[in-house]
Amino acid sequence: MNLFDSKKKLALAGVLCGLVAVCLAIFGNPANMAFCIACFIRDTAGALGLHQAEVVQYARPEIIGLVLGAFIISLATKEYSSTAGSAPMIRFVLGMVLVIGSLVFLGCPLRMVIRMSAGDLNAWVALIGFILGVGTGVIALKKGFSLGRAYVTHKTNGVVLPALMLSILLLALFTSLLKASESGPGSMHAPLIMSLIGGLIFGALAQKSRMCFAGAIRDVMLMRNFDLMTVIGGLFVVMLIFNIASGRFVFGFNTPGIIAHSQHLWNILGMYAVGFAAVLLGGCPLRQLILAGQGSSDSAVTVLGMFAGAAISHNFGLASSGTALNPETQEVIAGAVTNNGKIALIICIIICFVIAFTNKREGAKS
């Protein structure tokens, strides 16, 4: 199942992932949020009671499926490898940065591309910040940045996160312990089984294709390698065709109902932080879930950091609000970034710089 021996295979993987996202969008996931790692982790964190924002609480089967799909396919193809030991606490903090930056922008890199395919100009603006963030990370790599090597550990160590995800699924299926939104984005979702299957397929394809939004841009900058861009291009084209055919393509900025805002500077800075942190971590939010599924405890710690970042974002008012339509007056209410979110984002960017330029390989030149 080697997809890297052909760009056609990589493009096909992207197309199939796009079709999964299309199905989830058709059958109930929020508008322009067919698949969003940061948003779905936020919803799952809410379902577990880690934050109390009632409109974003739902144990998203897609997140569970991504990890389990990567776990199953890596076992089947003998790519599973239990590793750990590469700066776990720094990775935890960077995981928080990934989600805090994403929730200021209102979406992870995957959702950014999905929003771009629907004509959301705010996402195109945010792409500038994402590219600049990845570029800053590349500069750090060239100057010798490293979080150290990971070491092979007992095989069961890498099973912990997949087991936790399976536990959340069982709680969702057989108990009423988890919280679930009755209104808002958390109440909008495709049927559970469809979402789970979609997550499993997406996870398996992402594992085999090494799909990574930050990695794609990083590889172009470092090696002029466009392989990972091929995967993302396939997904983008499918979503673009779907949005145009279904009438969901709306070209503009302040568009109510798509959970986005038009504060351009903060869209740029939000995705700048995400791109920067993703390069330091060796992968975007999606890639962290996939690596955790195939045995990396370092990525599993990052995922836990992402859950913590989601909880903090909603417990302390860091997450932005999207442009909406007042149901009574029919006036457009512009989305906005909170003051707390602005402060937290600046702190996150500073943290990235400190980590990037104080952690170097032995013998690396300053």
DONU-224023 format. One record per residue (C-alpha): residue number from 1; z, y, x. Coordinates in steps of 0.25 Angstrom, whole numbers, plus 2048, in hexadecimal, padded with zeros to 3 digits. Layout:
% residues N
@zavo:NUM; w:Z; v:Y; u:X
...
This chain:
% residues 366
@zavo:1; w:800; v:800; u:800
@zavo:2; w:7FC; v:80A; u:80B
@zavo:3; w:7F8; v:817; u:804
@zavo:4; w:7F6; v:81E; u:812
@zavo:5; w:7EA; v:817; u:816
@zavo:6; w:7E1; v:81F; u:80C
@zavo:7; w:7E2; v:82D; u:806
@zavo:8; w:7DC; v:828; u:7FA
@zavo:9; w:7E8; v:81F; u:7F8
@zavo:10; w:7F1; v:82A; u:7FA
@zavo:11; w:7E9; v:833; u:7F0
@zavo:12; w:7EA; v:827; u:7E6
@zavo:13; w:7F9; v:827; u:7E8
@zavo:14; w:7FA; v:836; u:7E5
@zavo:15; w:7F1; v:834; u:7D9
@zavo:16; w:7FA; v:828; u:7D4
@zavo:17; w:807; v:831; u:7D6
@zavo:18; w:800; v:83C; u:7CE
@zavo:19; w:7FD; v:832; u:7C3
@zavo:20; w:80C; v:82F; u:7C2
@zavo:21; w:80F; v:83D; u:7C1
@zavo:22; w:805; v:83F; u:7B6
@zavo:23; w:80B; v:834; u:7AE
@zavo:24; w:819; v:83A; u:7AF
@zavo:25; w:814; v:847; u:7AB
@zavo:26; w:80D; v:842; u:79F
@zavo:27; w:819; v:83A; u:79A
@zavo:28; w:823; v:844; u:79B
@zavo:29; w:827; v:84A; u:7A9
@zavo:30; w:829; v:859; u:7A9
@zavo:31; w:81D; v:862; u:7AA
@zavo:32; w:818; v:863; u:7B8
@zavo:33; w:823; v:85A; u:7BC
@zavo:34; w:81D; v:84D; u:7BB
@zavo:35; w:823; v:849; u:7C8
@zavo:36; w:82D; v:851; u:7D0
@zavo:37; w:837; v:84B; u:7DA
@zavo:38; w:841; v:857; u:7DA
@zavo:39; w:841; v:859; u:7CB
@zavo:40; w:843; v:84B; u:7C8
@zavo:41; w:84E; v:849; u:7D3
@zavo:42; w:854; v:855; u:7CC
@zavo:43; w:853; v:84F; u:7BE
@zavo:44; w:859; v:842; u:7C4
@zavo:45; w:864; v:849; u:7CA
@zavo:46; w:867; v:84F; u:7BD
@zavo:47; w:867; v:842; u:7B6
@zavo:48; w:872; v:83D; u:7C0
@zavo:49; w:87A; v:849; u:7BD
@zavo:50; w:878; v:850; u:7CA
@zavo:51; w:875; v:85D; u:7C3
@zavo:52; w:877; v:862; u:7B5
@zavo:53; w:86A; v:869; u:7B1
@zavo:54; w:867; v:861; u:7A4
@zavo:55; w:858; v:864; u:7A4
@zavo:56; w:855; v:85D; u:7B0
@zavo:57; w:85D; v:84F; u:7AF
@zavo:58; w:855; v:842; u:7AF
@zavo:59; w:855; v:836; u:7B8
@zavo:60; w:846; v:837; u:7BC
@zavo:61; w:840; v:829; u:7BE
@zavo:62; w:835; v:82F; u:7C6
@zavo:63; w:83F; v:831; u:7D2
@zavo:64; w:845; v:823; u:7D0
@zavo:65; w:837; v:81D; u:7D0
@zavo:66; w:833; v:825; u:7DC
@zavo:67; w:83E; v:81F; u:7E5
@zavo:68; w:83D; v:811; u:7DF
@zavo:69; w:82E; v:811; u:7E0
@zavo:70; w:82E; v:815; u:7EF
@zavo:71; w:839; v:80A; u:7F1
@zavo:72; w:831; v:7FF; u:7EA
@zavo:73; w:824; v:802; u:7F1
@zavo:74; w:82A; v:804; u:7FE
@zavo:75; w:831; v:7F6; u:7FD
@zavo:76; w:824; v:7F0; u:7F8
@zavo:77; w:81C; v:7F5; u:804
@zavo:78; w:827; v:7F3; u:80E
@zavo:79; w:829; v:802; u:811
@zavo:80; w:837; v:803; u:80C
@zavo:81; w:840; v:807; u:818
@zavo:82; w:84F; v:80A; u:817
@zavo:83; w:851; v:816; u:820
@zavo:84; w:85C; v:821; u:822
@zavo:85; w:863; v:82A; u:82C
@zavo:86; w:85A; v:837; u:82D
@zavo:87; w:863; v:843; u:82A
@zavo:88; w:867; v:83F; u:81C
@zavo:89; w:86F; v:84B; u:819
@zavo:90; w:864; v:855; u:81D
@zavo:91; w:85B; v:84D; u:814
@zavo:92; w:865; v:84E; u:809
@zavo:93; w:865; v:85D; u:80A
@zavo:94; w:855; v:85E; u:80B
@zavo:95; w:855; v:855; u:7FF
@zavo:96; w:85D; v:860; u:7F8
@zavo:97; w:853; v:86A; u:7FD
@zavo:98; w:847; v:863; u:7F8
@zavo:99; w:84C; v:863; u:7EA
@zavo:100; w:852; v:871; u:7EA
@zavo:101; w:845; v:877; u:7EF
@zavo:102; w:83D; v:86F; u:7E4
@zavo:103; w:846; v:873; u:7D9
@zavo:104; w:844; v:882; u:7DD
@zavo:105; w:835; v:880; u:7DC
@zavo:106; w:837; v:876; u:7D0
@zavo:107; w:830; v:86A; u:7D6
@zavo:108; w:82F; v:861; u:7E2
@zavo:109; w:822; v:860; u:7EA
@zavo:110; w:81D; v:855; u:7E1
@zavo:111; w:81F; v:85E; u:7D5
@zavo:112; w:819; v:86A; u:7DC
@zavo:113; w:80C; v:862; u:7DE
@zavo:114; w:80C; v:85E; u:7CF
@zavo:115; w:80F; v:86D; u:7CB
@zavo:116; w:803; v:871; u:7D4
@zavo:117; w:7FA; v:867; u:7CD
@zavo:118; w:7FE; v:86E; u:7BF
@zavo:119; w:7FA; v:87C; u:7C4
@zavo:120; w:808; v:881; u:7C7
@zavo:121; w:806; v:88C; u:7D1
@zavo:122; w:815; v:88C; u:7D4
@zavo:123; w:813; v:87F; u:7DA
@zavo:124; w:807; v:883; u:7E3
@zavo:125; w:810; v:88F; u:7E8
@zavo:126; w:81B; v:885; u:7EB
@zavo:127; w:811; v:87D; u:7F3
@zavo:128; w:811; v:888; u:7FD
@zavo:129; w:820; v:887; u:7FF
@zavo:130; w:81F; v:878; u:800
@zavo:131; w:814; v:878; u:80B
@zavo:132; w:81C; v:883; u:813
@zavo:133; w:828; v:87A; u:812
@zavo:134; w:821; v:86E; u:817
@zavo:135; w:81B; v:876; u:822
@zavo:136; w:829; v:87B; u:826
@zavo:137; w:82D; v:86D; u:826
@zavo:138; w:821; v:869; u:82F
@zavo:139; w:825; v:874; u:839
@zavo:140; w:833; v:86E; u:83A
@zavo:141; w:82D; v:860; u:83C
@zavo:142; w:824; v:866; u:847
@zavo:143; w:830; v:86C; u:84E
@zavo:144; w:837; v:85E; u:84E
@zavo:145; w:83F; v:85D; u:841
@zavo:146; w:845; v:850; u:83E
@zavo:147; w:850; v:84A; u:835
@zavo:148; w:851; v:83E; u:83E
@zavo:149; w:84C; v:830; u:83C
@zavo:150; w:850; v:826; u:831
@zavo:151; w:856; v:818; u:835
@zavo:152; w:853; v:80B; u:82E
@zavo:153; w:85F; v:807; u:825
@zavo:154; w:863; v:7FC; u:81D
@zavo:155; w:859; v:7F9; u:812
@zavo:156; w:862; v:7FB; u:806
@zavo:157; w:865; v:809; u:80B
@zavo:158; w:857; v:80E; u:807
@zavo:159; w:859; v:807; u:7F9
@zavo:160; w:865; v:811; u:7F5
@zavo:161; w:85C; v:81C; u:7EF
@zavo:162; w:853; v:813; u:7E7
@zavo:163; w:85F; v:80B; u:7E2
@zavo:164; w:865; v:819; u:7DD
@zavo:165; w:858; v:81C; u:7D6
@zavo:166; w:858; v:80F; u:7CF
@zavo:167; w:866; v:811; u:7CB
@zavo:168; w:862; v:81F; u:7C5
@zavo:169; w:857; v:818; u:7BD
@zavo:170; w:860; v:80D; u:7B8
@zavo:171; w:86A; v:818; u:7B3
@zavo:172; w:85E; v:81F; u:7AC
@zavo:173; w:859; v:812; u:7A6
@zavo:174; w:866; v:80C; u:7A1
@zavo:175; w:871; v:817; u:7A0
@zavo:176; w:873; v:824; u:79A
@zavo:177; w:87B; v:82A; u:7A6
@zavo:178; w:86F; v:832; u:7AC
@zavo:179; w:86D; v:840; u:7A6
@zavo:180; w:860; v:844; u:79F
@zavo:181; w:85A; v:851; u:79B
@zavo:182; w:857; v:854; u:78C
@zavo:183; w:84F; v:860; u:78F
@zavo:184; w:848; v:866; u:79B
@zavo:185; w:840; v:85F; u:7A7
@zavo:186; w:84A; v:854; u:7A7
@zavo:187; w:847; v:850; u:799
@zavo:188; w:838; v:84F; u:79C
@zavo:189; w:834; v:842; u:7A2
@zavo:190; w:82A; v:836; u:7A1
@zavo:191; w:830; v:829; u:79C
@zavo:192; w:83A; v:823; u:7A6
@zavo:193; w:832; v:816; u:7A9
@zavo:194; w:825; v:81E; u:7AB
@zavo:195; w:82C; v:828; u:7B4
@zavo:196; w:832; v:81C; u:7BC
@zavo:197; w:825; v:815; u:7BE
@zavo:198; w:81F; v:822; u:7C1
@zavo:199; w:829; v:824; u:7CC
@zavo:200; w:828; v:816; u:7D1
@zavo:201; w:819; v:818; u:7D3
@zavo:202; w:81A; v:826; u:7D9
@zavo:203; w:824; v:821; u:7E2
@zavo:204; w:81C; v:815; u:7E7
@zavo:205; w:810; v:81E; u:7E9
@zavo:206; w:817; v:829; u:7F0
@zavo:207; w:81E; v:81E; u:7F9
@zavo:208; w:810; v:818; u:7FD
@zavo:209; w:809; v:825; u:7FE
@zavo:210; w:814; v:82D; u:805
@zavo:211; w:812; v:838; u:7FB
@zavo:212; w:81A; v:844; u:800
@zavo:213; w:816; v:853; u:7FD
@zavo:214; w:81D; v:859; u:809
@zavo:215; w:818; v:84E; u:812
@zavo:216; w:80A; v:850; u:80D
@zavo:217; w:80A; v:85F; u:812
@zavo:218; w:812; v:85B; u:81E
@zavo:219; w:808; v:851; u:823
@zavo:220; w:7FC; v:85B; u:821
@zavo:221; w:804; v:865; u:829
@zavo:222; w:808; v:85C; u:834
@zavo:223; w:7FC; v:852; u:835
@zavo:224; w:7F1; v:857; u:82C
@zavo:225; w:7F3; v:84A; u:824
@zavo:226; w:7F0; v:84B; u:815
@zavo:227; w:7F3; v:83D; u:811
@zavo:228; w:7FF; v:841; u:809
@zavo:229; w:7F8; v:84D; u:803
@zavo:230; w:7EE; v:843; u:7FD
@zavo:231; w:7F9; v:83C; u:7F5
@zavo:232; w:7FE; v:84A; u:7EF
@zavo:233; w:7F0; v:84E; u:7ED
@zavo:234; w:7EE; v:842; u:7E4
@zavo:235; w:7FA; v:845; u:7DC
@zavo:236; w:7F6; v:854; u:7DA
@zavo:237; w:7E8; v:851; u:7D5
@zavo:238; w:7ED; v:847; u:7CB
@zavo:239; w:7F8; v:851; u:7C6
@zavo:240; w:7ED; v:85C; u:7C6
@zavo:241; w:7E3; v:854; u:7BD
@zavo:242; w:7EF; v:850; u:7B4
@zavo:243; w:7F4; v:85E; u:7B2
@zavo:244; w:7E6; v:864; u:7AF
@zavo:245; w:7E2; v:859; u:7A6
@zavo:246; w:7EF; v:85A; u:79E
@zavo:247; w:7EF; v:869; u:79D
@zavo:248; w:7FC; v:86A; u:7A6
@zavo:249; w:7F5; v:872; u:7B1
@zavo:250; w:7FA; v:880; u:7B0
@zavo:251; w:7F6; v:88A; u:7BB
@zavo:252; w:800; v:894; u:7BD
@zavo:253; w:80E; v:898; u:7C1
@zavo:254; w:818; v:89B; u:7B5
@zavo:255; w:815; v:88F; u:7AD
@zavo:256; w:820; v:88B; u:7A3
@zavo:257; w:824; v:87C; u:7A2
@zavo:258; w:820; v:877; u:7B0
@zavo:259; w:82E; v:879; u:7B6
@zavo:260; w:82A; v:883; u:7C1
@zavo:261; w:82C; v:891; u:7C5
@zavo:262; w:824; v:89C; u:7CC
@zavo:263; w:82E; v:8A2; u:7D6
@zavo:264; w:824; v:8A0; u:7E1
@zavo:265; w:82D; v:8A2; u:7ED
@zavo:266; w:837; v:898; u:7E8
@zavo:267; w:82C; v:88E; u:7E5
@zavo:268; w:827; v:88F; u:7F3
@zavo:269; w:835; v:88F; u:7F9
@zavo:270; w:839; v:883; u:7F1
@zavo:271; w:82E; v:87B; u:7F5
@zavo:272; w:82F; v:880; u:803
@zavo:273; w:83D; v:87A; u:804
@zavo:274; w:838; v:86D; u:7FE
@zavo:275; w:82C; v:86C; u:808
@zavo:276; w:835; v:86F; u:814
@zavo:277; w:840; v:865; u:810
@zavo:278; w:836; v:85A; u:80D
@zavo:279; w:82F; v:85B; u:81B
@zavo:280; w:83D; v:85A; u:821
@zavo:281; w:840; v:84E; u:819
@zavo:282; w:833; v:847; u:81B
@zavo:283; w:82F; v:848; u:80D
@zavo:284; w:82F; v:84F; u:7FF
@zavo:285; w:838; v:84C; u:7F4
@zavo:286; w:82E; v:841; u:7EF
@zavo:287; w:82D; v:83B; u:7FD
@zavo:288; w:83D; v:83B; u:7FE
@zavo:289; w:83E; v:832; u:7F2
@zavo:290; w:833; v:829; u:7F7
@zavo:291; w:839; v:827; u:805
@zavo:292; w:847; v:825; u:7FE
@zavo:293; w:840; v:81A; u:7F6
@zavo:294; w:83B; v:813; u:802
@zavo:295; w:848; v:812; u:809
@zavo:296; w:84B; v:820; u:810
@zavo:297; w:859; v:823; u:80E
@zavo:298; w:857; v:831; u:814
@zavo:299; w:84D; v:834; u:809
@zavo:300; w:857; v:82E; u:7FF
@zavo:301; w:861; v:838; u:804
@zavo:302; w:857; v:843; u:802
@zavo:303; w:855; v:83E; u:7F4
@zavo:304; w:864; v:840; u:7F2
@zavo:305; w:863; v:84E; u:7F7
@zavo:306; w:858; v:851; u:7ED
@zavo:307; w:861; v:84C; u:7E2
@zavo:308; w:86C; v:855; u:7E8
@zavo:309; w:862; v:861; u:7E9
@zavo:310; w:85E; v:85F; u:7DA
@zavo:311; w:86D; v:85F; u:7D6
@zavo:312; w:870; v:86B; u:7DE
@zavo:313; w:864; v:872; u:7D8
@zavo:314; w:868; v:871; u:7CA
@zavo:315; w:877; v:872; u:7CC
@zavo:316; w:876; v:87F; u:7D3
@zavo:317; w:86A; v:885; u:7CD
@zavo:318; w:860; v:884; u:7D8
@zavo:319; w:854; v:87E; u:7D0
@zavo:320; w:84A; v:888; u:7CA
@zavo:321; w:846; v:88A; u:7BC
@zavo:322; w:837; v:888; u:7B7
@zavo:323; w:82F; v:892; u:7AF
@zavo:324; w:831; v:88F; u:7A0
@zavo:325; w:82D; v:894; u:792
@zavo:326; w:838; v:89A; u:789
@zavo:327; w:837; v:891; u:77D
@zavo:328; w:83B; v:89D; u:774
@zavo:329; w:834; v:8A9; u:77A
@zavo:330; w:828; v:8A1; u:780
@zavo:331; w:82A; v:8AA; u:78D
@zavo:332; w:828; v:8A4; u:79A
@zavo:333; w:835; v:8A3; u:7A2
@zavo:334; w:832; v:8A3; u:7B1
@zavo:335; w:838; v:898; u:7BA
@zavo:336; w:841; v:89D; u:7C5
@zavo:337; w:849; v:898; u:7D2
@zavo:338; w:858; v:89A; u:7D1
@zavo:339; w:85F; v:8A3; u:7DB
@zavo:340; w:867; v:896; u:7DF
@zavo:341; w:85A; v:88F; u:7E1
@zavo:342; w:855; v:89A; u:7EA
@zavo:343; w:861; v:89A; u:7F3
@zavo:344; w:862; v:88A; u:7F3
@zavo:345; w:853; v:88A; u:7F7
@zavo:346; w:854; v:894; u:803
@zavo:347; w:860; v:88B; u:808
@zavo:348; w:858; v:87F; u:807
@zavo:349; w:84D; v:885; u:80F
@zavo:350; w:857; v:889; u:81A
@zavo:351; w:85C; v:87B; u:81A
@zavo:352; w:84E; v:876; u:81C
@zavo:353; w:84C; v:87F; u:828
@zavo:354; w:85A; v:87B; u:82E
@zavo:355; w:857; v:86C; u:82D
@zavo:356; w:848; v:86E; u:831
@zavo:357; w:84B; v:875; u:83E
@zavo:358; w:859; v:86E; u:842
@zavo:359; w:855; v:860; u:841
@zavo:360; w:84B; v:85C; u:84C
@zavo:361; w:847; v:84F; u:853
@zavo:362; w:84D; v:84D; u:861
@zavo:363; w:845; v:854; u:86B
@zavo:364; w:83D; v:85D; u:861
@zavo:365; w:83B; v:86B; u:866
@zavo:366; w:841; v:877; u:85F
